Amino acid sequence: MKTINHLIAGSCTKYAERPALAKAFEEPLTYGRMEEAIRRVAAALIGLGVKRGDRVAILAENSPNWGICYLATVRIGGVSVPILPDFPEMDIRHIIGASEARLLFCSTRQSEKILELGQHKLKRIILIDDGTVANPPVECETLSAFMDRGGCDDSRIAEVAGRVKAEDIASLIYTSGTSGHSKAVMLSHANLVSNVEAVPSVIPLEAGCVFLSLLPLSHAYEFTCGFLTPIAAGAKIVYAGARPTPTVLQKICRQEKPWAICIVPMVMEKIYKKRVLANIEHNWLLRTALKVPGLRGKVRQQIGRKLLDFFGGDLRVMAIGGAPLNREVEDFLRLIRFPFLVGYGLTEASPLVSAGPFGDATVMPGSAGKPVRGVQIKVVNPERETGIGDIYVRGPNVMKGYYNDKALTAEALDSDGWLATGDLGYLDQYGNLFLVGRSKSVIVLSHGENIYPEAIEDKINSYAVVAESLVVDRDDRLEAWVYPDYEYIDTICSGRNEGDKGACVLELLEKMRREVNGQLPLYSQIGRMVERREPFVKTATHKIKRYLYK
């Protein structure tokens, strides 16, 4: 079995002169220069006494240096502990302490979160953007100074790297999922490499193509699909920076012309509502043309071209995952023949479980595609009428377990290697995986029927007036909590005072409740819709942390 080191060495040798990593609008590092930087950081780590199995944390926004620090850590057999920049200070301090990290690669912006660490084994902080920190809790230096340390020669690095095995842990990822229980997932080199090698069967990759990176590298989805995978293919990765607005994203795409993007549904849904749906609603001629059979196809083609132009004009595939994609948005993307695919995964599976394959006509709308190469999916305890049951996964991508938690590992992994995902769904005749929600999210009212709130929320979220929603059980009836799109409210209520706007929102919610209930069986109808005045707390992939609202 290969290690991550094998993947990187192959690409750096084969594509030495090609661009590898870059921030948007900046000069890229070539694969040759990336390899040199990895060697220098690895030498400094060895010089500090970092050994095989030692934990090295990374707390920083996406940048070429993030990837270099990760790859240098695993090159010498260290275990990288990526920390999401959005995590609060308390969680970050817990992760650094619980992982027993010896060293932390950190951005200046994130460093203020670790000024009061408490008890820990951390010995040094390396600022990967070469900034400064006042009164750091331990020794602190810039990455440039760290790289100049030396510490050993190339033969010593090669010797240390040669001892790294495929079964060694490469990443220790602390999740912060929708269930509220943070778990430390141990992913080996073999886990991650197996997932990388499965991607070409889903998306045909080309050396020299451009991947635009939007999601945090500390999340398994972006790390595997938007970092390791394009590097293995000899692609150029461009980092967009911190959550660009649609306008900034358009400028980046116009300049960088991405070939592929990994994205979460919320981003695509916002673009659909703000750029596509709003344009149709405010253009009488366009609305009329879409109703005329002879013109409908041409109008859709025009919309499709404009959407592709938004992303730079060279987009070949957009991978949408991390959360369920709204069905209305998916149907629209299919109608305009936009190049996208939907996938499903979880950190414990490195993370990709199913996707596409791109261009496969038997991938059904509403599904998360088919199992990727080497991965098996089974449905346990399916309902007789619907076939919906617990989703289990097995394959070389499945984690080694949860760090320092044998009991939790035993709950998730059985003796045959099957991983209980915690998700509910079913498989169709073509092998497509359909997900209906989390097992912990199922609502059962006094009538005894299973209600899947995510399916109802999908219908609610298709309305332009809705930014996000959550369906909950309140006193044996369903309530839908709706956070409106207040920018949209201001548009349709222009000229009204705040009192009138409030009444308008209530009218819209009640109208929406009746319309949504018309699409639902009697046992799952919404008794009340409630306006929520602030966004829900979400995970890195924009899934609502449901446990906070029970």
Salt bridges, closest charged atoms under 4 A:
GLU35 OE2 - ARG39 NH1 3.77
GLU35 OE2 - ARG75 NH1 2.80
ASP54 OD2 - LYS51 NZ 3.84
ASP54 OD2 - ARG102 NH1 2.99
ASP86 OD2 - ARG243 NH2 2.47
GLU89 OE1 - ARG93 NH1 3.36
GLU100 OE1 - ARG55 NH2 3.20
GLU100 OE2 - LYS121 NZ 3.25
GLU139 OE1 - ARG124 NH2 3.21
GLU141 OE2 - ARG124 NH1 2.86
GLU141 OE2 - ARG149 NE 3.02
ASP148 OD1 - ARG40 NH2 2.62
ASP154 OD1 - ARG39 NE 3.64
GLU159 OE2 - ARG156 NH1 3.47
GLU159 OE2 - ARG163 NH2 2.85
ASP168 OD1 - ARG52 NH2 2.88
GLU197 OE2 - LYS2 NZ 3.52
GLU206 OE2 - ARG316 NH1 3.77
GLU256 OE1 - LYS236 NZ 3.43
GLU330 OE2 - ARG334 NE 3.38
ASP331 OD1 - ARG327 NE 2.94
GLU348 OE2 - LYS183 NZ 3.85
ASP360 OD2 - LYS370 NZ 3.08
ASP423 OD1 - ARG438 NH1 3.13
GLU457 OE2 - ARG546 NH2 2.60
GLU468 OE1 - LYS538 NZ 3.13
GLU479 OE2 - ARG528 NH1 2.96
ASP485 OD2 - LYS274 NZ 2.58
GLU487 OE1 - LYS274 NZ 3.47
ASP490 OD1 - LYS501 NZ 3.15
GLU498 OE2 - LYS501 NZ 3.81
GLU510 OE2 - ARG513 NH2 2.86
GLU510 OE2 - ARG514 NH1 3.54
GLU515 OE2 - LYS511 NZ 2.66
GLU531 OE2 - ARG533 NE 2.95
GLU534 OE2 - ARG532 NH2 3.65
